[in-house]
Amino acid sequence: MENDLYFCLIEPDSWKSVTQTGNFIPDSFGESGFINCYLSNDVETVANTTYTDETTELLLVVIDPFRIQKKKKKE
């Protein structure tokens, strides 16, 4: 298994919840059930094709696959 880093693009407002909760769960997770991650050579293309001209600032989050944890379901 190759141990590459993954990257996720988010808007700065989404990062505020990470600093408050300590968990990285982007808004898109609630809609799709997964986090859109990209390899380093895909990030620029995704940023230029996915985000419109209205988005002026993005944060690039580095995700270490060894630190990913499954979200526990609430009972």
N, C-alpha and C positions, 0 to 999 in steps of 0.2 A: 504494500500500500504506500503510495506516495503521500508525503506529508506537506502538501502545499497549503499556503494560507488562502483564505477566501476573503472576498471584499463585498461590502454592501454599501449602497449609496442611500443616504437619508438627508432629509432637510433639517436644518438646525433646530427647529421647534421640536422635532421628534427626539433629539438628543437630550432635551430637558428632562423627559420622563426617565431616561436611563440614569441620569445623575440623581434623580429623586428616589428611584426604586432599586437601583443597582442591577436591574435586569434589562437586557437588550431584546425588546420585542417590538419591532417596527409596526407602524399602522397597517402595512400591507399584510401582516400575519393574520389579523382578524378577518380580512377579506378573503384571503386565499388559503390560509392554514399552513403556510410555509414562508420562509424568509428567502427572498431573491438574493442569491449570492453569485459572485462572478470570480473568475480567475483574473490575475493581474493583467493579462494581455487583452481581456475583454472589457475592462472597466471604462476606458475612454469611449469606445463605440457605444456601449449601453448608455452612458451619460449623455452623449450627443444625440442619440435617437429616441430615448425614453422621456427625457425631461425637456419641457418646452422652453421657449424663450422667456417665459414668465418666471422660471426658477433661476434666480441669480446666484444662489449659493447652495452648495451641497457639501456634506461631510462624507469622507471616505472612512468607513469603519473596517478595521482589520479583524478578521475572525480566525482564531486558532482552532482548528477542528478538534483538538484534544481537550478544549475547554467547553465544548458544547454540551449542554445538559438538556434532557427531556423535560418539558414543562409538565408539572404535576396537575392532574385534573382536580377541580374543586368538587367536593362531594356535597 
